[in-house]
Amino acid sequence: MLPVLLATVAIVAPAAQVKPATNTKCPVMGEKVDPKKSPKVVVRGQEYYLCCKGCAAKLEKDPDKYLEKDGTPKNAK
């Protein structure tokens, strides 16, 4: 009997390809963010500041709800 090898492969964009966060409001809740303290998440190669860690899961789950096609947060206006 041959041993079975299972591998998990994660495809992650290299750090050099991730665009740094520039948003001043949380894309999910619209609260002001502090670049020095706010949690961050990377979605579609773009980093975003968030008002809290709970918003990361929401943004990752449904980015089209919160982001324009070009990656700009819908509430940035």
Backbone as a ProteinNet text record, in pm:
[ID]
protein_1_A
[PRIMARY]
MLPVLLATVAIVAPAAQVKPATNTKCPVMGEKVDPKKSPKVVVRGQEYYLCCKGCAAKLEKDPDKYLEKDGTPKNAK
[TERTIARY]
85	0	89.6	57.2	134.6	77.1	162.7	111.7	46.2	-56.4	-128.5	-84.8	-43	-1	-107.5	-146.2	-243.6	-171.9	-196.5	-132.5	-238	-218.4	-303.6	-219.9	-271.2	-198.5	-278.9	-215.7	-279.7	-215.9	-298.6	-247.9	-262	-149.3	-146.8	-64.8	-115.1	-40.7	84.6	197.5	318.9	296.8	361.3	341.9	368.9	460.9	494.5	377.5	286.3	173.7	50.6	50.1	-63.5	-55.7	-164.4	-169.3	-198.4	-124.7	-146	-280.3	-331	-459	-448.1	-552.2	-558.9	-693.7	-785.2	-919.7	-919.7	-1008.7	-1021.2	-1145.3	-1233.1	-1352.9	-1357.9	-1413.2	-1431.2	-1525.9	-1487.9	-1574.6	-1707.2	-1710.7	-1831.1	-1923.9	-1872.6	-1956.8	-1953.1	-1852.2	-1842.7	-1780.4	-1733.2	-1669.5	-1530.1	-1482.4	-1346.5	-1247.3	-1136.4	-1030.7	-904.2	-819.6	-691	-581.6	-506.8	-403.8	-301.7	-284.2	-187.1	-244.3	-377.7	-439	-538.8	-597.6	-706.6	-658.5	-740.9	-707.8	-714.8	-642.2	-639.2	-676.6	-725	-756.5	-719.2	-678.2	-647.9	-758.2	-818.7	-924.7	-889.8	-881.2	-851.1	-722.9	-621.7	-492.4	-484.2	-588.1	-591.3	-608.9	-530.3	-540.1	-641.4	-722.5	-821.9	-811.5	-822.2	-834.7	-980.3	-1001.5	-1136.4	-1156.2	-1281.5	-1308.2	-1295	-1314.5	-1303.6	-1274.9	-1229.8	-1196.2	-1318.2	-1435.7	-1557.7	-1591.9	-1547	-1577	-1494.8	-1384.4	-1299.9	-1377.4	-1446.8	-1521.9	-1632	-1697.8	-1804.9	-1749.6	-1638.5	-1579.1	-1525.4	-1463	-1410.2	-1522.3	-1633	-1743.5	-1817.9	-1836.7	-1917.2	-1855.6	-1737.6	-1671.1	-1752.9	-1832.3	-1912.4	-2015.7	-2055.6	-2153.3	-2090.2	-1959.2	-1892.6	-1793.9	-1752.1	-1648.8	-1699.2	-1655	-1681.3	-1595.3	-1618.7	-1541.8	-1391.8	-1357.2	-1215	-1152.8	-1229.1	-1177.3	-1203.2	-1256.2	-1287.9	-1407	-1397	-1511.6	-1634	-1748.9	-1871.2	-1907.9	-1866.8	-1901.4	-1793.4	-1701.5	-1591.7	-1635.5	-1754.3	-1800.6	-1839.6
-117.5	0	123.9	221.3	344.1	448.4	526	631.6	742	799.8	907.1	1038.8	1128.5	1260.1	1362.9	1438.9	1545.2	1677.8	1769.3	1900.2	2008.6	2111.6	2228.6	2340	2400.3	2507.7	2635.3	2736.6	2866.6	2959.7	3023.6	3117.8	3256.3	3317.9	3448.4	3541.9	3662.5	3760.9	3800.1	3806.8	3852.2	3991	4020.1	4147.5	4265.8	4250.2	4359.5	4393.9	4301.8	4326	4378.9	4378	4427.7	4579.7	4645.3	4791.2	4833.9	4930.4	4973.5	5043.4	5034.7	5096.4	5248	5312.4	5458.1	5509.3	5416.2	5458.2	5524.6	5622	5694.5	5652.2	5574.9	5521.3	5371	5300.2	5155.7	5128.9	5043.3	5014.8	4948.9	4885	4813	4902.6	4961.8	5038.7	5190	5238.8	5382.1	5462.4	5395.6	5464.2	5512.4	5620.5	5667.7	5560.6	5550.9	5455.7	5531.6	5469.2	5526.6	5437.4	5485	5401.8	5343.3	5406.7	5357	5246.6	5239.6	5144.7	5048.4	5084.9	5006.5	4873.6	4769.6	4641.1	4656.9	4569.8	4574.9	4438.8	4440.1	4317.7	4340.4	4234.6	4242.9	4171.9	4244.1	4189.5	4226.8	4125.2	4146.2	4224.9	4199.1	4263.5	4405.7	4450.7	4585.2	4572.5	4647.6	4649	4756.5	4727.7	4822.7	4830.6	4953.8	4972.2	4947.6	4891.7	4862	4926	4944.5	5000.9	4895	4767.3	4659.3	4528	4429.7	4300.2	4229.9	4255.3	4191.2	4228.5	4344	4387.3	4310.9	4252.1	4177.9	4063.3	3985.4	3871	3916.6	4027.8	4078.9	4124.5	4195.6	4245.4	4131.2	4033.5	3918.6	3833.1	3820.6	3736	3796.4	3927.9	3992.1	4125.8	4122.8	4248.7	4335.1	4275.8	4354.5	4442.2	4403.5	4482.1	4612.7	4611.1	4723.8	4797.8	4735.7	4794	4813.7	4923.9	4946.7	4848.8	4839.9	4748.2	4780.3	4908.9	4946.3	4932.9	4885.8	4864.3	4979.7	5089.2	5203	5166.2	5192.9	5166.2	5247.7	5184.3	5250.7	5369.3	5366.5	5476.3	5585.2	5584	5681.5	5819.5	5831.3	5959.2	6056.9
0	0	0	-83.8	-93.4	1.2	65.5	152.8	69.1	123.7	55.4	117.7	33.8	80.7	45.8	142.9	120.9	140.4	54.3	65.3	52.2	127.5	117.8	59	-43.8	-109.7	-95	-41.5	-29.7	-131.5	-211.1	-308.9	-247.6	-222.3	-157.8	-245	-262.3	-340.1	-262.1	-329.7	-261.3	-203.1	-90.9	-21.9	-114.4	-207.4	-298.3	-390	-412.1	-501.2	-428.5	-296.8	-219.8	-213.6	-254.7	-250	-106.2	-54.2	84.8	104.8	225.7	260.7	256.2	204.3	201.6	252.1	283.4	323.9	461.2	478.3	605.2	682.9	617.2	682.7	659.9	755.5	742.1	625.4	528.6	415.4	454.7	571.5	613.9	695.8	802.1	894.4	871.5	800.3	774.8	887.2	990.7	1103.4	1063.2	1126.7	1099.9	1143.1	1070.3	1104	1138.4	1217.4	1256.8	1199.8	1099.7	1037.6	1135.7	1250.2	1349	1437.5	1449	1542.9	1479.9	1368.9	1310	1253.4	1268.8	1204.7	1053.1	981.9	835.9	779.6	656.7	584.4	437.8	370.1	227.5	150.4	58	-27.4	-170.9	-256.5	-398.6	-420.9	-339.5	-357	-304	-234.5	-176.8	-26	47.7	193.5	234.1	335.2	386.1	537.1	590.6	734.5	772.1	890	938.7	1075.5	1114.9	1247.5	1356.7	1319.8	1417.6	1344.7	1417.9	1357.5	1298.7	1354	1305.4	1162.2	1117.5	980.7	877.4	917.1	822.2	757.8	838	785.4	690.1	723.1	637.1	502.5	504.5	381	295.8	359.1	285.3	225.7	297.9	253.6	134.7	134.8	30.4	-11.1	-73.5	-108.8	-204.4	-292.6	-387.1	-316.6	-198.7	-122.4	-72.3	-46.2	17.2	-73.4	-184.2	-269.3	-412.4	-472.8	-614.8	-695.1	-823	-908.6	-906.9	-890.9	-888.7	-749.5	-651.1	-516.6	-420.6	-469.5	-382.5	-293.8	-162.8	-76.2	-122.6	-125.6	-171.6	-83.2	41.9	132.7	135.9	41.2	40.2	-7.4	-60	-114.8	-7.1
[MASK]
+++++++++++++++++++++++++++++++++++++++++++++++++++++++++++++++++++++++++++++

